Protein backbone atom coordinates (compact mmCIF):
# COMPACT_ATOMS: atom_id res chain seq x y z
CA UNK A 1 0.00 0.00 0.00
CA UNK A 2 0.99 3.64 -0.35
CA UNK A 3 1.23 5.38 3.00
CA UNK A 4 -1.30 8.18 3.22
CA UNK A 5 0.59 10.87 5.13
CA UNK A 6 -1.58 13.77 6.34
CA UNK A 7 -0.51 17.23 5.26
CA UNK A 8 -0.27 18.59 8.78
CA UNK A 9 1.89 21.36 10.17
CA UNK A 10 5.54 21.08 9.18
CA UNK A 11 7.76 22.27 12.04
CA UNK A 12 10.85 24.31 11.29
CA UNK A 13 14.02 22.42 12.07
CA UNK A 14 17.65 21.81 11.12
CA UNK A 15 17.62 19.00 8.57
CA UNK A 16 20.65 17.14 7.23
CA UNK A 17 20.52 15.49 3.82
CA UNK A 18 23.24 12.92 3.14
CA UNK A 19 24.43 12.04 -0.38
CA UNK A 20 27.97 10.85 -1.11
CA UNK A 21 28.29 11.85 -4.76
CA UNK A 22 26.29 15.04 -5.04
CA UNK A 23 26.81 16.39 -8.56
CA UNK A 24 24.85 18.60 -10.98
CA UNK A 25 24.02 15.52 -13.08
CA UNK A 26 21.95 12.45 -12.39
CA UNK A 27 18.30 11.99 -11.50
CA UNK A 28 18.83 11.31 -7.79
CA UNK A 29 21.12 14.31 -7.39
CA UNK A 30 18.70 16.60 -9.18
CA UNK A 31 15.88 15.38 -6.95
CA UNK A 32 17.96 16.03 -3.83
CA UNK A 33 18.71 19.57 -5.02
CA UNK A 34 15.01 20.22 -5.61
CA UNK A 35 14.12 18.71 -2.25
CA UNK A 36 16.67 20.89 -0.46
CA UNK A 37 15.31 23.98 -2.16
CA UNK A 38 11.72 23.20 -1.31
CA UNK A 39 12.57 22.41 2.30
CA UNK A 40 14.25 25.81 2.49
CA UNK A 41 11.09 27.40 1.10
CA UNK A 42 9.18 25.77 3.94
CA UNK A 43 11.50 27.52 6.41
CA UNK A 44 13.77 24.65 7.38
CA UNK A 45 17.54 25.03 7.78
CA UNK A 46 19.03 22.53 5.31
CA UNK A 47 22.57 21.22 4.96
CA UNK A 48 23.85 18.63 2.51
CA UNK A 49 26.64 16.31 3.67
CA UNK A 50 28.61 15.08 0.67
CA UNK A 51 32.05 13.90 -0.40
CA UNK A 52 31.72 15.88 -3.63
CA UNK A 53 33.32 19.31 -3.88
CA UNK A 54 30.27 21.30 -4.98
CA UNK A 55 29.43 24.80 -3.82
CA UNK A 56 25.93 25.36 -2.49
CA UNK A 57 23.70 28.32 -3.20
CA UNK A 58 21.14 29.10 -0.51
CA UNK A 59 22.02 26.03 1.50
CA UNK A 60 25.33 24.82 2.89
CA UNK A 61 27.16 21.77 1.60
CA UNK A 62 29.39 20.22 4.24
CA UNK A 63 32.36 18.31 2.93
CA UNK A 64 32.78 14.74 4.17
CA UNK A 65 36.11 13.05 3.55
CA UNK A 66 35.96 9.74 1.68
CA UNK A 67 38.43 7.66 -0.29
CA UNK A 68 37.83 7.95 -4.01
CA UNK A 69 39.08 4.46 -4.85
CA UNK A 70 38.56 1.59 -4.51
CA UNK A 71 34.78 1.72 -4.24
CA UNK A 72 34.78 -0.51 -1.14
CA UNK A 73 36.92 1.94 0.82
CA UNK A 74 34.96 4.87 -0.60
CA UNK A 75 31.67 3.55 0.78
CA UNK A 76 33.15 2.50 4.13
CA UNK A 77 34.99 5.78 4.69
CA UNK A 78 32.00 7.92 3.73
CA UNK A 79 29.66 6.00 6.04
CA UNK A 80 32.09 6.35 8.96
CA UNK A 81 33.10 9.97 8.33
CA UNK A 82 29.56 11.17 7.64
CA UNK A 83 28.50 9.75 11.02
CA UNK A 84 31.27 11.70 12.73
CA UNK A 85 30.35 14.89 10.88
CA UNK A 86 26.65 14.49 11.65
CA UNK A 87 27.24 13.91 15.36
CA UNK A 88 29.34 17.08 15.44
CA UNK A 89 26.76 19.14 13.51
CA UNK A 90 23.91 17.80 15.65
CA UNK A 91 20.97 18.31 13.24
CA UNK A 92 17.39 17.84 14.44
CA UNK A 93 16.77 15.24 11.79
CA UNK A 94 18.80 13.25 9.28
CA UNK A 95 17.58 11.97 5.94
CA UNK A 96 20.13 9.81 4.19
CA UNK A 97 20.15 9.03 0.49
CA UNK A 98 22.97 6.54 1.10
CA UNK A 99 23.41 3.22 2.88
CA UNK A 100 24.96 4.84 5.95
CA UNK A 101 25.17 4.09 9.70
CA UNK A 102 23.55 7.17 11.17
CA UNK A 103 20.16 8.46 10.04
CA UNK A 104 16.54 8.77 11.09
CA UNK A 105 15.10 8.19 7.64
CA UNK A 106 16.72 6.29 4.82
CA UNK A 107 15.37 7.19 1.41
CA UNK A 108 15.98 4.14 -0.76
CA UNK A 109 16.17 6.16 -3.94
CA UNK A 110 18.69 3.75 -5.41
CA UNK A 111 16.34 0.85 -4.77
CA UNK A 112 17.29 -2.51 -3.33
CA UNK A 113 20.81 -3.64 -4.28
CA UNK A 114 19.99 -7.28 -3.62
CA UNK A 115 17.12 -7.10 -6.12
CA UNK A 116 19.27 -5.15 -8.59
CA UNK A 117 21.82 -7.97 -8.63
CA UNK A 118 19.03 -10.41 -9.46
CA UNK A 119 17.79 -8.21 -12.28
CA UNK A 120 21.32 -7.92 -13.71
CA UNK A 121 21.02 -11.61 -14.55
CA UNK A 122 18.83 -10.51 -17.47
CA UNK A 123 21.80 -9.00 -19.31
CA UNK A 124 24.89 -10.61 -17.74
CA UNK A 125 26.47 -14.01 -18.56
CA UNK A 126 26.32 -16.84 -16.01
CA UNK A 127 29.92 -16.44 -14.80
CA UNK A 128 29.32 -12.76 -14.15
CA UNK A 129 26.21 -13.59 -12.14
CA UNK A 130 28.17 -16.07 -10.03
CA UNK A 131 30.83 -13.46 -9.36
CA UNK A 132 28.24 -11.23 -7.66
CA UNK A 133 28.09 -13.71 -4.78
CA UNK A 134 31.80 -13.40 -3.99
CA UNK A 135 32.58 -9.87 -5.12
CA UNK A 136 33.75 -7.95 -1.98
CA UNK A 137 32.12 -4.73 -3.16
CA UNK A 138 28.69 -6.30 -3.54
CA UNK A 139 29.04 -8.19 -0.26
CA UNK A 140 29.85 -4.92 1.49
CA UNK A 141 26.91 -3.11 -0.08
CA UNK A 142 24.55 -5.91 0.87
CA UNK A 143 25.80 -5.79 4.46
CA UNK A 144 25.46 -2.00 4.61
CA UNK A 145 22.03 -2.20 3.01
CA UNK A 146 20.80 -4.77 5.54
CA UNK A 147 22.09 -2.68 8.46
CA UNK A 148 20.59 0.48 7.04
CA UNK A 149 17.15 -1.03 6.50
CA UNK A 150 17.04 -2.49 10.00
CA UNK A 151 18.53 0.49 11.88
CA UNK A 152 16.56 3.34 10.28
CA UNK A 153 13.48 4.53 12.09
CA UNK A 154 11.65 4.75 8.79
CA UNK A 155 12.34 3.98 5.14
CA UNK A 156 11.08 5.96 2.17
CA UNK A 157 10.63 3.91 -0.99
CA UNK A 158 9.96 5.79 -4.20
CA UNK A 159 7.72 3.09 -5.67
CA UNK A 160 5.60 0.14 -4.62
CA UNK A 161 8.06 -2.02 -6.55
CA UNK A 162 10.95 -0.96 -4.30
CA UNK A 163 8.86 -1.41 -1.16
CA UNK A 164 8.00 -4.96 -2.19
CA UNK A 165 11.66 -5.65 -3.05
CA UNK A 166 12.78 -4.55 0.43
CA UNK A 167 10.09 -6.56 2.22
CA UNK A 168 10.79 -9.67 0.14
CA UNK A 169 14.58 -9.57 0.36
CA UNK A 170 15.08 -8.36 3.95
CA UNK A 171 11.89 -9.28 5.85
CA UNK A 172 11.32 -5.64 6.83
CA UNK A 173 7.87 -4.80 8.21
CA UNK A 174 5.76 -3.14 5.48
CA UNK A 175 4.58 -0.62 8.09
CA UNK A 176 8.11 0.76 8.36
CA UNK A 177 8.24 1.63 4.66
CA UNK A 178 6.50 4.74 3.31
CA UNK A 179 6.00 5.01 -0.44
CA UNK A 180 6.47 8.56 -1.66
CA UNK A 181 6.79 8.91 -5.41
CA UNK A 182 9.43 11.28 -6.73
CA UNK A 183 8.03 14.72 -7.41
CA UNK A 184 8.62 16.62 -10.63
CA UNK A 185 9.11 20.32 -11.26
CA UNK A 186 6.01 20.95 -13.37
CA UNK A 187 7.05 24.55 -14.06
CA UNK A 188 10.46 23.66 -15.46
CA UNK A 189 9.15 20.72 -17.46
CA UNK A 190 6.18 21.68 -19.62
CA UNK A 191 4.65 20.88 -22.98
CA UNK A 192 5.62 23.10 -25.90
CA UNK A 193 3.77 23.79 -29.12
CA UNK A 194 4.88 22.57 -32.55
CA UNK A 195 6.46 25.90 -33.46
CA UNK A 196 8.76 25.85 -30.42
CA UNK A 197 9.58 22.18 -31.02
CA UNK A 198 10.51 22.79 -34.65
CA UNK A 199 12.58 25.84 -33.70
CA UNK A 200 14.63 23.80 -31.23
CA UNK A 201 15.20 21.03 -33.76
CA UNK A 202 16.39 23.53 -36.33
CA UNK A 203 18.79 25.05 -33.81
CA UNK A 204 20.27 21.59 -33.26
CA UNK A 205 20.24 20.84 -37.01
CA UNK A 206 17.84 17.92 -36.65
CA UNK A 207 16.05 17.45 -39.97
CA UNK A 208 13.97 14.35 -39.26
CA UNK A 209 10.23 14.73 -38.71
CA UNK A 210 10.16 12.88 -35.38
CA UNK A 211 12.56 12.49 -32.42
CA UNK A 212 12.85 9.61 -29.96
CA UNK A 213 14.67 10.57 -26.75
CA UNK A 214 16.61 8.51 -24.22
CA UNK A 215 18.19 10.04 -21.11
CA UNK A 216 20.26 8.07 -18.60
CA UNK A 217 23.76 7.87 -17.14
CA UNK A 218 24.03 4.06 -16.94
CA UNK A 219 23.52 3.21 -20.60
CA UNK A 220 23.84 -0.54 -20.11
CA UNK A 221 21.41 -0.88 -17.22
CA UNK A 222 18.90 1.45 -18.82
CA UNK A 223 18.74 -0.58 -22.02
CA UNK A 224 20.44 1.38 -24.79
CA UNK A 225 21.40 -1.83 -26.62
CA UNK A 226 17.74 -2.90 -26.79
CA UNK A 227 16.77 0.61 -27.85
CA UNK A 228 19.26 0.65 -30.73
CA UNK A 229 18.04 -2.75 -31.97
CA UNK A 230 14.42 -1.62 -31.76
CA UNK A 231 15.12 1.72 -33.43
CA UNK A 232 16.53 -0.16 -36.42
CA UNK A 233 13.15 -1.90 -36.79
CA UNK A 234 11.00 1.24 -36.97
CA UNK A 235 8.70 1.54 -39.98
CA UNK A 236 9.88 5.06 -40.79
CA UNK A 237 13.39 6.32 -41.47
CA UNK A 238 12.29 9.89 -40.82
CA UNK A 239 13.01 9.57 -37.10
CA UNK A 240 16.09 10.59 -35.10
CA UNK A 241 17.19 8.92 -31.87
CA UNK A 242 18.88 11.15 -29.29
CA UNK A 243 20.78 9.29 -26.55
CA UNK A 244 21.69 11.74 -23.77
CA UNK A 245 23.12 11.48 -20.27
CA UNK A 246 26.57 10.02 -20.82
CA UNK A 247 29.13 9.63 -23.55
CA UNK A 248 28.81 6.12 -25.04
CA UNK A 249 31.49 3.47 -25.20
CA UNK A 250 32.88 2.69 -28.63
CA UNK A 251 30.94 -0.59 -28.79
CA UNK A 252 27.61 1.26 -28.82
CA UNK A 253 28.76 3.55 -31.64
CA UNK A 254 29.92 0.47 -33.56
CA UNK A 255 26.61 -1.24 -32.87
CA UNK A 256 24.70 1.69 -34.37
CA UNK A 257 26.93 1.51 -37.45
CA UNK A 258 26.36 -2.24 -37.89
CA UNK A 259 22.61 -1.74 -37.55
CA UNK A 260 22.76 0.90 -40.28
CA UNK A 261 21.28 3.65 -38.11
CA UNK A 262 24.38 5.66 -37.20
CA UNK A 263 23.31 8.52 -39.48
CA UNK A 264 20.05 8.84 -37.49
CA UNK A 265 21.45 8.42 -33.97
CA UNK A 266 22.92 11.28 -31.95
CA UNK A 267 24.94 10.33 -28.87
CA UNK A 268 24.43 13.59 -27.03
CA UNK A 269 26.25 13.05 -23.74
CA UNK A 270 25.52 15.11 -20.58
CA UNK A 271 23.21 18.11 -20.87
CA UNK A 272 22.55 20.75 -18.20
CA UNK A 273 19.52 22.31 -19.92
CA UNK A 274 17.78 18.97 -20.13
CA UNK A 275 14.33 20.54 -20.57
CA UNK A 276 15.34 21.56 -24.10
CA UNK A 277 15.83 17.91 -25.05
CA UNK A 278 12.38 16.99 -23.80
CA UNK A 279 10.93 19.98 -25.64
CA UNK A 280 12.31 18.92 -29.01
CA UNK A 281 11.34 15.24 -28.65
CA UNK A 282 8.12 13.36 -29.50
CA UNK A 283 8.53 10.15 -27.48
CA UNK A 284 10.69 9.16 -24.50
CA UNK A 285 11.98 5.58 -24.26
CA UNK A 286 13.72 3.92 -21.30
CA UNK A 287 13.94 0.10 -21.67
CA UNK A 288 15.62 -0.27 -18.26
CA UNK A 289 16.17 -3.54 -16.41
CA UNK A 290 15.95 -1.81 -13.02
CA UNK A 291 15.01 1.75 -12.08
CA UNK A 292 13.42 2.43 -8.68
CA UNK A 293 11.62 5.49 -10.09
CA UNK A 294 13.19 7.16 -13.11
CA UNK A 295 13.21 10.94 -12.72
CA UNK A 296 13.83 11.30 -16.44
CA UNK A 297 10.63 9.37 -17.17
CA UNK A 298 8.36 11.57 -15.07
CA UNK A 299 10.14 14.69 -16.37
CA UNK A 300 9.37 13.49 -19.89
CA UNK A 301 5.72 12.96 -18.95
CA UNK A 302 5.55 16.47 -17.47
CA UNK A 303 7.02 17.72 -20.76
CA UNK A 304 4.11 16.17 -22.64
CA UNK A 305 5.89 13.09 -23.99
CA UNK A 306 4.52 9.55 -24.09
CA UNK A 307 6.86 7.29 -22.09
CA UNK A 308 7.75 3.75 -23.11
CA UNK A 309 9.46 1.85 -20.33
CA UNK A 310 9.50 -1.51 -18.55
CA UNK A 311 7.73 -3.05 -15.54
CA UNK A 312 11.08 -2.76 -13.71
CA UNK A 313 10.82 1.04 -13.63
CA UNK A 314 8.77 2.34 -10.68
CA UNK A 315 7.29 5.02 -12.96
CA UNK A 316 5.39 2.23 -14.72
CA UNK A 317 3.05 2.28 -11.71
CA UNK A 318 1.61 5.63 -12.84
CA UNK A 319 1.46 4.77 -16.57
CA UNK A 320 -1.65 3.17 -18.06
CA UNK A 321 -0.49 0.97 -20.90
CA UNK A 322 -1.60 2.58 -24.14
CA UNK A 323 -2.71 5.86 -22.52
CA UNK A 324 0.33 7.80 -21.24
CA UNK A 325 2.77 5.39 -22.89
CA UNK A 326 3.54 1.70 -22.95
CA UNK A 327 5.06 -0.95 -20.68
CA UNK A 328 7.34 -3.45 -22.46
CA UNK A 329 9.76 -6.15 -21.30
CA UNK A 330 13.33 -4.79 -21.67
CA UNK A 331 14.60 -7.40 -24.14
CA UNK A 332 11.50 -7.61 -26.36
CA UNK A 333 12.97 -5.47 -29.13
CA UNK A 334 10.27 -6.28 -31.69
CA UNK A 335 7.42 -5.23 -29.40
CA UNK A 336 9.40 -2.16 -28.32
CA UNK A 337 9.71 -1.14 -31.98
CA UNK A 338 5.97 -1.59 -32.53
CA UNK A 339 5.18 0.49 -29.44
CA UNK A 340 7.52 3.24 -30.62
CA UNK A 341 5.75 3.31 -33.99
CA UNK A 342 2.38 3.57 -32.25
CA UNK A 343 3.55 6.24 -29.80
CA UNK A 344 5.15 8.31 -32.57
CA UNK A 345 1.92 8.21 -34.57
CA UNK A 346 -0.19 9.28 -31.57
CA UNK A 347 2.37 11.34 -29.68
CA UNK A 348 0.25 14.48 -29.30
CA UNK A 349 -2.76 12.78 -27.68
CA UNK A 350 -0.68 10.41 -25.55
CA UNK A 351 1.55 13.32 -24.59
CA UNK A 352 -1.44 15.27 -23.28
CA UNK A 353 -2.44 12.30 -21.13
CA UNK A 354 1.16 11.98 -19.91
CA UNK A 355 1.31 15.64 -18.90
CA UNK A 356 -2.04 15.37 -17.09
CA UNK A 357 -0.78 12.39 -15.10
CA UNK A 358 2.58 13.96 -14.25
CA UNK A 359 1.05 17.11 -12.77
CA UNK A 360 -0.56 14.87 -10.14
CA UNK A 361 2.96 14.40 -8.72
CA UNK A 362 4.50 17.86 -8.27
CA UNK A 363 7.70 18.17 -6.25
CA UNK A 364 5.73 20.08 -3.60
CA UNK A 365 3.57 17.02 -2.92
CA UNK A 366 6.60 14.79 -2.37
CA UNK A 367 8.35 17.34 -0.18
CA UNK A 368 5.25 17.92 1.93
CA UNK A 369 4.90 14.17 2.44
CA UNK A 370 8.52 13.89 3.56
CA UNK A 371 8.13 16.93 5.80
CA UNK A 372 4.99 15.46 7.38
CA UNK A 373 6.80 12.17 7.99
CA UNK A 374 9.70 14.03 9.64
CA UNK A 375 7.26 15.89 11.91
CA UNK A 376 5.45 12.66 12.73
CA UNK A 377 8.66 10.87 13.71
CA UNK A 378 10.12 13.88 15.52
Beta strands, then each sheet from edge to edge (+ up, - down):
strand 1: 14-18
strand 2: 45-50
strand 3: 60-63
strand 4: 93-96
strand 5: 105-107
strand 6: 154-157
strand 7: 177-179
strand 8: 210-215
strand 9: 239-244
strand 10: 265-269
strand 11: 283-286
strand 12: 306-309
strand 13: 325-327
sheet 1: 3+ 2+ 1+ 4+ 5+ 6+ 7+
sheet 2: 10+ 9+ 8+ 11+ 12+ 13+
end
